[in-house]
């Protein structure tokens, strides 16, 4: 009877183990709202999505010094759709009315453009250094982006599946 050498089994198992680890670490599995450093693919921060696919970006307008809230949802095609805009002042940089199919409302001293249907594969944002104080609102909580990403940084915001390696390198904003 031939004796089995343990070294041979290790040589067979080792590549299988390494391939399994690579698959676990590098196959994208978690859908998230991703804040990527510029357009490099480097994940700085993310919000893992569960069933809730709506989020908002809130910031202080640099001229009016009042809050602006942009409301978004994720489409079936994994794009970002803006469906509402809320602001407090009609001055430089703010719309004066709704466009085709949109609804303009004034309520409690605030202006709303509702029924927006503006879809983007991604959008860029520079995290405010002075006044903007960009925040993400998700599941009724507010997360200041400067707590996770250095102020002044240009980020690309998009919806994508991220792998375990990206999750470990980036910051989960919800934690």
Secondary structure, DSSP 8 states (H G I E B T S, - for coil): -----HHHHHHHHHHHHHHHHHHHHHS--EEEEEEEETTS--EEEEEE-SS--EEEEEEE-TTT--EEEEEEEE-TTS-EEEEEEEES--STTS-SS--TT-EEEEETTEEEEEEEEEEESEEEEE--SSS---EEEETTEEEEGGGTS-TT-EEEEEEEEE-HHHHHHSEETT-
